[in-house]
Amino acid sequence: MKAVIVSQTGGPEVLSLQERALPVPVLQDVLIRVYAAGVNRADLLMRQGRYGVSGQAPVEPLGLEIAGVVEQIGSSVSRWKVGDRVCALIRHGGYAEYALANAHHCLPIPEGLSFEEAACLPETSMTVWDNVFRRMHLQTGENLLIHGGTSGIGVTAIQLAKAFGAQVFATAGTDEKCRFCEELGAVKCVNYKTQNFEDVFKPFGMDAILDYIGGEYTSKNIRLLRTDGRLCFIASLGGAQTQFNILEVMSKRLTITGSMLAPRDAEFKAALAAEVEKYVWPLMGTGQYKPILYKIFPLSEAAEAHRLMESSEHIGKIVLVP
């Protein structure tokens, strides 16, 4: 099969299409013929050797989420059968013609969605559900600020938070992106390149903030949070080191947390997938949640897909198709 391999750590040019052996499913594995694979910020960090602590180029093909058709099943798989249309969160290998997935990390493709749309769902849905609803315990009527409102995570978080009754606010890098966030359900979106988001959002106050910037945003986030507010990091694109006032954290009883989904164990991901199927999947049937697909690239142009993501020009998800 053809698969995209990282030859060494570096820029998009280190990605190359190579022949790899077809994976063999065992026990709880399913072999999926990949019709579409989502591109994620974590893929870029892995390519650069900046995801986790190893600093090494990944040996396996990139790709953390896929959509396709079940081709083979392991001996312990009971739910899925050959021919089922599924999307899945996977450990690696999505940038390929075939990939293995744990059967418990697969979800049925919602009715009416294409493979390309379905490939937008697993990583963002599970990341948002885990961090916004499990870790920060967002409640109906609370204010949630989402940095990077037009990222794959951002468009998902806006829709899900609104669906569960929260007031959503966001930041984005252009006026066009801000309008998109507001059309999607944000009460207000700030262009962080032309306005100070702290000044604009100060009159509102935030109960929870989902942040993948870090750096200088951290102290601003802490000042914006109300008493018992929660701040959750899912990346540190603006810098992993920062300074803030500990006394403010103490006086307002703030909770600061964060997570990485890819390194979590199989049991955790299985429980998370089950919750997402139970609580998030029905929202697509009611029209409260939909994948936002920006652009599709052939697998051979994975480098171009990475360059687009690095440019931050996109709104929503970027997808590869074999």
C-alpha positions as CSV (number, residue, x, y, z in Angstrom):
1,M,0.0,0.0,0.0
2,K,1.0,3.6,-0.4
3,A,1.7,5.7,2.8
4,V,3.1,9.1,3.6
5,I,6.4,8.7,5.6
6,V,8.5,11.3,7.5
7,S,12.0,10.8,6.2
8,Q,13.5,13.0,8.9
9,T,12.4,15.9,11.2
10,G,11.8,19.1,9.3
11,G,9.5,21.0,7.1
12,P,6.7,19.7,4.8
13,E,9.3,18.7,2.2
14,V,10.4,15.7,4.4
15,L,7.1,14.0,3.6
16,S,7.2,11.3,0.9
17,L,4.9,8.7,-0.5
18,Q,6.3,5.2,-0.1
19,E,5.3,1.6,-0.3
20,R,4.5,-0.1,3.0
21,A,3.3,-3.5,3.9
22,L,-0.4,-3.9,4.5
23,P,-1.2,-4.0,8.2
24,V,-2.7,-7.2,9.7
25,P,-5.5,-6.9,12.3
26,V,-5.3,-9.0,15.4
27,L,-7.7,-9.3,18.4
28,Q,-9.5,-5.9,18.8
29,D,-8.1,-4.4,15.6
30,V,-10.0,-3.6,12.4
31,L,-8.3,-3.0,9.1
32,I,-9.9,0.0,7.4
33,R,-9.6,0.9,3.8
34,V,-9.0,4.7,4.1
35,Y,-11.1,6.9,2.0
36,A,-10.1,10.1,3.8
37,A,-7.8,11.1,6.6
38,G,-7.9,14.3,8.7
39,V,-4.9,16.5,9.0
40,N,-4.2,17.8,12.5
41,R,-1.8,20.3,14.2
42,A,-0.3,17.3,16.0
43,D,0.8,15.8,12.7
44,L,2.8,18.9,12.0
45,L,4.5,18.8,15.4
46,M,5.3,15.1,15.0
47,R,6.8,15.8,11.6
48,Q,9.0,18.5,13.3
49,G,9.9,16.2,16.2
50,R,8.1,18.5,18.6
51,Y,5.2,16.3,19.8
52,G,6.0,14.7,23.1
53,V,9.6,14.5,24.3
54,S,11.4,12.1,21.9
55,G,12.5,14.7,19.4
56,Q,12.6,12.0,16.7
57,A,10.8,11.6,13.4
58,P,7.9,9.1,13.7
59,V,8.6,5.7,12.2
60,E,5.0,5.0,11.3
61,P,3.0,7.0,8.8
62,L,1.4,10.2,10.1
63,G,-2.4,10.5,10.6
64,L,-4.6,10.3,13.8
65,E,-8.1,10.1,12.3
66,I,-9.6,8.4,9.3
67,A,-12.9,7.5,7.6
68,G,-13.4,4.5,5.4
69,V,-14.7,0.9,5.1
70,V,-13.9,-2.1,7.3
71,E,-11.9,-4.6,5.2
72,Q,-10.9,-7.2,7.9
73,I,-11.6,-7.7,11.6
74,G,-9.5,-9.2,14.4
75,S,-10.6,-12.3,16.2
76,S,-12.1,-10.5,19.2
77,V,-14.1,-7.9,17.3
78,S,-17.9,-8.2,17.8
79,R,-19.5,-4.9,16.9
80,W,-18.1,-4.3,13.4
81,K,-18.3,-6.4,10.2
82,V,-16.6,-6.2,6.8
83,G,-18.2,-3.4,4.7
84,D,-19.2,-1.1,7.6
85,R,-18.6,2.6,7.1
86,V,-16.7,4.0,10.0
87,C,-14.5,6.8,11.2
88,A,-11.9,6.3,13.8
89,L,-9.3,7.8,16.1
90,I,-6.0,5.9,15.5
91,R,-2.5,5.9,17.0
92,H,-0.8,6.5,13.7
93,G,-1.0,5.5,10.0
94,G,-3.9,7.5,8.7
95,Y,-2.0,9.0,5.8
96,A,-2.2,5.7,3.9
97,E,-4.4,3.5,1.8
98,Y,-5.1,1.2,4.7
99,A,-4.9,1.7,8.5
100,L,-5.5,-0.3,11.7
101,A,-7.9,1.0,14.3
102,N,-8.9,-0.4,17.7
103,A,-12.5,-1.5,17.3
104,H,-13.5,0.5,20.4
105,H,-12.1,3.7,18.9
106,C,-14.3,3.5,15.8
107,L,-17.6,5.3,15.3
108,P,-20.3,4.8,12.7
109,I,-20.3,7.5,10.0
110,P,-23.4,9.6,10.6
111,E,-26.1,9.3,7.9
112,G,-25.7,11.7,5.0
113,L,-22.0,12.4,5.6
114,S,-19.3,11.8,3.0
115,F,-16.0,10.0,3.9
116,E,-14.3,13.4,3.6
117,E,-16.7,15.0,6.1
118,A,-16.5,12.0,8.5
119,A,-12.7,12.2,8.5
120,C,-13.1,15.7,10.1
121,L,-14.9,14.3,13.2
122,P,-12.9,11.9,15.5
123,E,-10.0,13.9,16.7
124,T,-11.8,17.2,17.1
125,S,-14.9,15.8,18.6
126,M,-13.0,13.7,21.2
127,T,-10.6,16.5,22.0
128,V,-13.4,19.0,22.6
129,W,-15.5,16.6,24.6
130,D,-12.6,15.6,26.8
131,N,-11.3,19.1,27.5
132,V,-14.3,21.3,27.4
133,F,-16.9,19.0,29.0
134,R,-14.9,16.4,31.0
135,R,-11.9,18.5,32.2
136,M,-13.5,22.0,32.4
137,H,-17.0,20.8,33.2
138,L,-18.7,23.5,31.1
139,Q,-22.2,24.1,32.2
140,T,-25.3,25.6,30.6
141,G,-25.3,29.4,30.8
142,E,-21.5,29.7,31.3
143,N,-19.2,31.8,29.2
144,L,-16.5,29.9,27.2
145,L,-13.7,31.5,25.3
146,I,-12.1,29.6,22.5
147,H,-8.8,30.8,21.0
148,G,-8.4,29.9,17.4
149,G,-12.1,29.8,16.7
150,T,-11.7,28.7,13.0
151,S,-9.3,25.8,13.7
152,G,-10.7,22.3,13.5
153,I,-10.9,22.3,17.3
154,G,-12.4,25.8,17.3
155,V,-15.3,25.2,15.0
156,T,-16.1,22.0,16.8
157,A,-16.0,23.7,20.3
158,I,-18.2,26.6,19.2
159,Q,-20.9,24.3,17.9
160,L,-20.8,21.8,20.8
161,A,-20.7,24.5,23.5
162,K,-23.6,26.3,22.0
163,A,-25.6,23.1,21.6
164,F,-25.2,22.4,25.3
165,G,-26.3,25.9,26.3
166,A,-23.1,27.9,26.9
167,Q,-22.3,31.4,25.7
168,V,-19.4,31.2,23.3
169,F,-16.7,33.7,22.5
170,A,-13.7,33.3,20.3
171,T,-10.5,34.8,18.8
172,A,-9.4,34.5,15.2
173,G,-6.8,36.1,12.9
174,T,-9.0,37.9,10.3
175,D,-12.3,39.8,10.2
176,E,-13.6,37.1,7.8
177,K,-12.8,34.4,10.3
178,C,-14.4,36.3,13.1
179,R,-17.6,36.7,11.0
180,F,-17.5,32.9,10.4
181,C,-17.2,32.2,14.1
182,E,-20.2,34.4,14.9
183,E,-22.3,32.9,12.1
184,L,-21.4,29.5,13.6
185,G,-22.7,30.5,17.0
186,A,-20.2,32.7,18.8
187,V,-21.6,35.7,20.6
188,K,-18.5,37.7,19.7
189,C,-15.2,37.0,18.0
190,V,-12.2,39.2,18.3
191,N,-9.5,39.7,15.6
192,Y,-6.5,39.3,17.8
193,K,-4.3,41.0,15.2
194,T,-6.2,44.3,15.5
195,Q,-7.7,44.2,19.0
196,N,-6.7,43.2,22.5
197,F,-9.0,40.3,23.3
198,E,-8.6,40.9,27.0
199,D,-10.0,44.5,26.8
200,V,-12.9,43.4,24.6
201,F,-13.9,40.4,26.7
202,K,-13.3,41.9,30.1
203,P,-16.9,43.2,30.5
204,F,-18.2,39.6,29.9
205,G,-15.8,37.6,32.1
206,M,-15.1,33.9,31.3
207,D,-15.9,30.7,33.2
208,A,-13.8,28.5,30.9
209,I,-11.1,29.1,28.3
210,L,-9.8,26.6,25.8
211,D,-6.3,27.7,24.7
212,Y,-3.7,26.3,22.3
213,I,-1.5,29.4,22.3
214,G,-0.1,29.7,25.8
215,G,2.8,32.2,26.1
216,E,1.7,35.7,26.7
217,Y,-2.0,34.7,26.4
218,T,-1.8,32.9,29.7
219,S,-1.7,36.0,32.0
220,K,-4.5,37.6,30.0
221,N,-6.6,34.4,30.2
222,I,-6.2,34.3,34.0
223,R,-7.3,37.9,34.4
224,L,-10.4,37.2,32.2
225,L,-11.5,34.2,34.3
226,R,-14.2,34.6,36.8
227,T,-14.2,33.1,40.3
228,D,-13.9,29.3,40.0
229,G,-12.9,29.6,36.3
230,R,-11.0,27.0,34.4
231,L,-8.2,27.3,31.9
232,C,-7.3,24.3,29.7
233,F,-4.2,24.1,27.4
234,I,-4.3,21.8,24.4
235,A,-1.1,23.2,22.7
236,S,1.5,25.9,23.2
237,L,1.9,27.5,19.8
238,G,2.7,30.9,21.3
239,G,5.3,29.4,23.7
240,A,5.5,26.8,26.5
241,Q,7.0,29.2,29.0
242,T,5.1,32.0,30.7
243,Q,4.6,34.0,33.8
244,F,1.4,34.8,35.7
245,N,0.2,36.0,39.1
246,I,-0.2,33.0,41.4
247,L,-2.2,35.1,43.9
248,E,-4.8,35.7,41.3
249,V,-5.2,32.0,40.8
250,M,-5.5,31.5,44.5
251,S,-7.9,34.3,45.2
252,K,-10.3,33.3,42.3
253,R,-9.8,29.6,43.0
254,L,-8.9,28.9,39.4
255,T,-8.2,25.5,37.8
256,I,-5.4,25.3,35.3
257,T,-5.3,22.0,33.3
258,G,-4.4,20.6,29.9
259,S,-4.1,17.4,28.0
260,M,-2.7,15.6,24.9
261,L,-5.0,13.0,23.3
262,A,-2.6,10.9,21.2
263,P,-0.5,9.4,24.1
264,R,-3.6,8.3,26.1
265,D,-4.1,4.6,26.5
266,A,-6.6,2.4,24.7
267,E,-9.0,2.2,27.6
268,F,-9.2,5.9,28.0
269,K,-9.9,6.5,24.2
270,A,-12.5,3.7,24.2
271,A,-14.4,5.4,27.0
272,L,-14.1,8.7,25.3
273,A,-15.3,7.4,22.0
274,A,-18.4,5.9,23.7
275,E,-19.3,9.2,25.3
276,V,-18.9,11.1,22.1
277,E,-21.1,8.6,20.3
278,K,-23.7,8.9,23.0
279,Y,-23.7,12.7,23.5
280,V,-22.2,14.3,20.4
281,W,-23.3,12.1,17.5
282,P,-27.0,12.8,18.0
283,L,-26.4,16.5,17.5
284,M,-25.6,15.9,13.9
285,G,-29.0,14.5,13.3
286,T,-30.6,17.7,14.8
287,G,-28.3,20.0,12.8
288,Q,-26.6,21.4,15.9
289,Y,-23.2,20.1,14.9
290,K,-21.6,19.6,11.4
291,P,-18.1,19.0,10.1
292,I,-16.5,22.1,8.6
293,L,-14.4,20.9,5.7
294,Y,-12.1,23.5,4.1
295,K,-10.0,21.7,1.5
296,I,-9.2,18.2,0.2
297,F,-5.8,17.1,-1.0
298,P,-4.7,13.9,-2.6
299,L,-2.4,11.8,-0.4
300,S,0.5,12.6,-2.7
301,E,0.2,16.3,-1.8
302,A,0.4,15.8,1.9
303,A,3.2,18.4,2.0
304,E,0.9,21.0,0.5
305,A,-1.8,20.2,3.1
306,H,0.8,20.8,5.8
307,R,1.9,24.1,4.3
308,L,-1.8,25.2,4.2
309,M,-2.2,24.3,7.9
310,E,1.0,26.1,8.8
311,S,-0.3,29.2,6.9
312,S,-3.4,29.3,9.1
313,E,-5.4,30.5,6.1
314,H,-7.9,27.7,6.5
315,I,-11.3,27.6,8.2
316,G,-12.1,24.2,9.6
317,K,-10.5,20.9,8.6
318,I,-8.1,19.9,5.9
319,V,-8.4,16.3,4.6
320,L,-6.2,13.9,2.5
321,V,-7.7,11.3,0.2
322,P,-5.7,8.3,-1.2
